[in-house]
Amino acid sequence: MRTLKEMLAEARQVIPEQGPADLKRRLDAGEPVVVVDVRDPDEYRDGHIEDAANISRGFLEFRIGTVAPEPTTPLVLYCQTGLRSMLAARQLKELGFENVTNLQGGFQKWAQSGLPVAKDKPLTTEQIQRYSRHFLLPQVGEKGQRKLLRSKVLLIGAGGLGSPTALYLAAAGVGTIGLMDGDVVDVSNLQRQILHSTKDVGRPKVESGTEAIRALNPDVNVISLPTRIDVDNVMGIIKDYDLVVDGSDNFDTRYLMNDACYLAGKTNIHGSIFQFEGMASVFAPNQGPCYRCLYPTPPPPGLVPS
């Protein structure tokens, strides 16, 4: 009978390994790699790699088709230390999966390397009811809702673009919203800036906006930023967020946010409106053009109305 050491040695002959940093680069680059956590569900809940599918080792052969319907699908398996997943990867290889890799050192090494760790909290009864319609959507589901609750979005501007964005982000259950605006509410804002009401005239927009968000969804942690974004504070502010929504109303801020997001590797969601026309774009670093790529220079002052 072969020993565990011999079985692992044989598996390493046919299964390549890669370190946590290499896997992180692949994920950041948007490669279509499927990451599978083969630990038990209680281990998974205590901490896991974001977007990893949890299929316990005992069910792997029966359920792998749910995440990898084709034998050519690139797979990376991991367990706590990389031993169970090495043997599991060998088994998938024997089943005909052509592109299987083991995460060297497993989740333990990933966490020790300081890479991001996701940890799911049990949903409350109220949350299950609130987000029940999301659970019916295969593109979201319970796993997606948990990810939304862990996510952090910075919203630049609480005006015509930022108002509906803030409300929909809050309603969807985005866990942390950074609300940034240096203006106060004016009565002329109220016909379109639905985050504010008549009683808020004269108040800072982040104050009334924060109240509206919390009233809509108490799950949301709102970080009020009653200031304008500028070259001195931009990098320090955006570093704590997963992505940025740029709802600003001037070209200086748009170009600043584009450049900062590109340098920081943050996805920039850009929107603009004029009268009855509007546009929205997603600028993801290293996955396509940026705002400055499309519009190398801003238009002359006064050419485009605010």
C-alpha positions in Angstrom: 0.0 0.0 0.0 1.3 3.4 -0.9 2.0 5.9 1.8 0.6 9.5 1.8 4.1 10.8 1.0 4.3 8.5 -2.0 0.9 9.5 -3.3 1.8 13.2 -3.0 5.1 12.7 -4.8 3.3 10.9 -7.6 0.7 13.7 -7.8 3.4 16.4 -8.0 4.8 14.6 -11.1 1.7 15.5 -13.1 0.1 18.5 -11.3 1.8 21.9 -11.6 1.7 24.3 -8.6 1.7 28.1 -8.4 2.2 30.4 -5.5 -0.4 32.8 -4.1 1.1 35.9 -5.8 1.0 34.2 -9.2 -2.7 33.3 -8.8 -3.5 36.8 -7.6 -1.9 38.2 -10.8 -4.0 35.8 -12.9 -7.2 36.9 -11.2 -6.4 40.6 -11.4 -5.7 40.2 -15.1 -9.2 38.8 -15.6 -8.0 35.3 -16.8 -11.0 32.9 -17.0 -9.6 30.7 -14.2 -12.0 28.8 -11.9 -10.7 28.7 -8.3 -12.1 25.8 -6.2 -11.8 25.5 -2.4 -12.0 21.8 -1.6 -12.2 22.3 2.2 -15.3 21.6 4.3 -17.9 24.3 4.4 -17.1 25.4 8.0 -13.4 26.0 6.9 -14.6 27.9 3.9 -16.9 30.2 6.0 -14.0 31.0 8.3 -12.1 32.6 5.4 -11.6 32.0 1.7 -10.4 33.5 -1.5 -12.9 35.8 -3.1 -15.0 34.2 -5.8 -13.7 30.7 -5.0 -16.3 28.0 -5.4 -16.6 25.7 -2.4 -16.8 22.0 -3.3 -15.8 19.7 -0.5 -13.2 17.1 -1.4 -15.8 14.3 -0.9 -18.2 15.7 -3.5 -15.6 17.1 -6.0 -15.9 14.5 -8.7 -19.7 14.7 -8.6 -20.0 18.5 -8.6 -17.0 19.9 -10.5 -19.2 20.0 -13.6 -21.2 22.8 -12.1 -18.2 25.2 -12.2 -16.2 23.6 -15.0 -18.5 22.2 -17.6 -15.6 21.8 -20.1 -12.5 19.6 -19.5 -10.3 22.5 -20.9 -11.5 24.9 -18.2 -8.5 26.3 -16.3 -8.8 25.2 -12.7 -6.8 26.1 -9.5 -7.6 24.0 -6.4 -6.7 24.8 -2.9 -7.2 23.4 0.6 -5.7 24.6 3.9 -2.1 23.7 3.3 -2.1 22.4 -0.3 -2.1 18.6 0.4 -5.7 17.6 0.1 -6.0 19.8 -3.0 -3.0 18.2 -4.6 -4.6 14.8 -4.4 -7.9 16.2 -5.5 -6.2 17.8 -8.5 -4.6 14.5 -9.4 -8.0 12.9 -9.4 -9.5 15.5 -11.7 -6.6 15.0 -14.0 -7.4 11.4 -14.2 -11.0 12.2 -15.0 -9.9 14.1 -18.1 -9.5 17.7 -16.9 -6.6 19.1 -18.9 -5.7 22.3 -17.1 -5.5 21.7 -13.3 -3.2 23.6 -11.0 -2.6 23.3 -7.2 -2.2 26.4 -5.1 1.2 25.9 -3.4 0.8 26.2 0.4 -2.9 26.4 0.2 -5.1 29.0 1.8 -2.7 29.2 4.8 0.1 30.6 2.6 -2.4 32.9 0.7 -3.5 34.5 4.0 0.1 34.7 5.4 1.1 36.5 2.2 -1.2 39.3 3.1 -3.6 38.7 0.1 -7.3 39.6 0.5 -9.4 37.1 2.4 -13.2 36.9 2.3 -15.1 35.9 5.3 -18.9 35.3 5.2 -21.1 36.2 8.1 -24.4 34.4 8.6 -27.3 36.4 7.0 -29.9 37.5 9.5 -33.6 36.7 9.0 -34.2 40.3 8.0 -31.4 40.2 5.4 -32.8 37.0 4.0 -36.2 38.6 3.5 -34.7 41.9 2.2 -32.5 40.4 -0.4 -34.8 37.4 -1.3 -35.3 38.6 -4.9 -31.6 38.7 -5.4 -31.4 35.0 -4.3 -33.6 34.1 -7.2 -31.2 35.6 -9.8 -28.5 33.1 -10.9 -26.2 36.0 -11.5 -26.4 37.1 -7.9 -27.7 34.4 -5.6 -26.8 34.1 -1.9 -23.1 34.0 -2.7 -23.3 37.2 -4.7 -25.3 38.9 -2.0 -22.6 38.1 0.5 -20.1 39.6 -1.8 -22.1 42.8 -2.1 -22.3 43.1 1.6 -18.5 42.8 1.8 -17.9 45.3 -1.0 -16.8 48.9 -0.7 -17.7 51.5 -3.3 -16.6 55.1 -3.4 -19.1 57.5 -5.0 -17.8 60.8 -6.2 -20.7 63.3 -6.2 -24.1 63.3 -4.5 -25.9 65.2 -7.2 -27.8 64.3 -10.3 -25.7 61.2 -11.1 -24.8 60.3 -7.6 -28.3 60.4 -6.1 -29.9 57.5 -7.9 -26.6 55.6 -7.8 -26.3 55.9 -4.1 -29.9 54.7 -3.5 -29.6 51.7 -5.8 -26.2 50.7 -4.3 -27.7 50.9 -0.9 -30.8 49.1 -1.8 -28.7 46.3 -3.4 -26.9 45.8 -0.1 -23.4 47.2 -0.9 -21.8 47.0 2.5 -19.8 50.2 2.5 -20.4 53.4 0.5 -18.0 56.3 0.6 -20.1 59.4 -0.2 -18.0 62.3 -1.3 -19.3 65.8 -2.1 -18.2 69.3 -1.0 -21.5 71.1 -1.9 -24.7 71.9 0.0 -28.2 71.3 -1.1 -29.8 74.0 -3.1 -33.5 74.2 -3.9 -32.7 74.1 -7.6 -31.2 70.6 -7.0 -34.4 69.0 -5.9 -36.1 68.4 -9.2 -33.4 65.7 -10.0 -31.2 65.0 -7.0 -33.5 62.5 -5.4 -31.2 61.8 -2.5 -32.2 65.1 -0.9 -35.5 66.7 0.1 -36.9 70.1 0.9 -35.9 70.0 4.5 -32.3 69.5 3.5 -31.9 72.8 1.6 -28.7 74.5 3.0 -27.3 71.2 4.5 -24.1 69.5 3.2 -25.1 66.9 0.6 -23.2 64.2 2.3 -25.2 64.7 5.5 -28.6 64.5 3.9 -27.3 61.8 1.6 -26.1 59.7 4.5 -29.4 60.0 6.3 -31.3 58.9 3.1 -29.1 55.9 2.6 -29.3 54.7 6.2 -33.0 55.1 6.2 -33.3 53.0 3.1 -30.9 50.2 4.3 -29.4 50.1 7.8 -27.0 47.4 6.6 -24.9 50.0 4.8 -21.9 51.6 6.4 -21.8 55.1 5.0 -18.5 57.0 5.1 -19.2 60.7 4.8 -16.6 62.7 2.9 -17.7 66.4 2.9 -14.8 67.5 0.6 -13.8 67.7 -3.0 -11.4 65.2 -4.5 -8.1 66.7 -5.6 -4.6 65.6 -6.5 -3.5 65.7 -2.8 -6.1 63.4 -1.3 -7.2 61.2 -4.2 -4.8 58.3 -3.8 -5.2 58.1 0.0 -9.0 58.0 -0.4 -9.5 55.5 -3.2 -7.1 52.9 -1.7 -9.7 51.6 0.7 -12.4 50.9 -1.9 -13.0 48.1 -4.4 -14.2 50.3 -7.1 -15.0 54.0 -7.8 -18.2 55.5 -9.3 -17.5 58.9 -10.8 -20.6 61.0 -10.7 -18.7 64.3 -10.9 -19.8 67.3 -13.1 -16.5 68.6 -14.3 -13.7 67.5 -16.6 -10.9 68.2 -14.1 -12.3 65.6 -11.7 -13.0 63.1 -14.4 -9.5 63.1 -15.7 -8.1 63.1 -12.1 -10.2 60.1 -11.2 -9.3 58.2 -14.4 -5.6 58.7 -13.8 -5.8 57.8 -10.1 -7.9 54.7 -10.7 -5.5 53.5 -13.4 -2.4 54.0 -11.1 -4.2 52.3 -8.2 -5.6 49.4 -10.3 -9.2 50.4 -9.4 -12.2 49.9 -11.7 -13.7 53.3 -12.6 -17.4 53.5 -13.3 -18.0 56.7 -15.2 -21.2 58.4 -16.1 -22.3 61.7 -17.6 -25.6 63.4 -18.6 -26.8 66.4 -20.5 -30.5 67.2 -20.7 -32.1 64.0 -22.0 -28.9 62.2 -23.1 -26.5 60.2 -21.0 -23.7 57.6 -21.1 -22.1 55.2 -18.7 -18.8 53.3 -19.1 -16.7 50.9 -17.1 -13.0 51.5 -17.2 -11.1 48.5 -15.8 -7.3 48.8 -15.7 -5.5 46.4 -18.0 -8.8 45.1 -19.4 -9.5 47.8 -21.9 -9.1 51.5 -22.6 -9.3 54.2 -20.0 -11.2 57.5 -20.1 -8.1 59.4 -21.2 -7.6 56.8 -23.9 -11.0 57.7 -25.4 -10.7 61.4 -24.8 -7.0 62.4 -24.7 -7.6 66.0 -23.9 -10.5 67.8 -22.3 -12.6 70.2 -24.4 -11.9 73.9 -24.2 -13.5 75.6 -21.1 -17.1 76.6 -21.8 -17.6 74.4 -24.8 -19.6 71.7 -23.0 -22.2 72.9 -20.5 -22.3 71.4 -17.0 
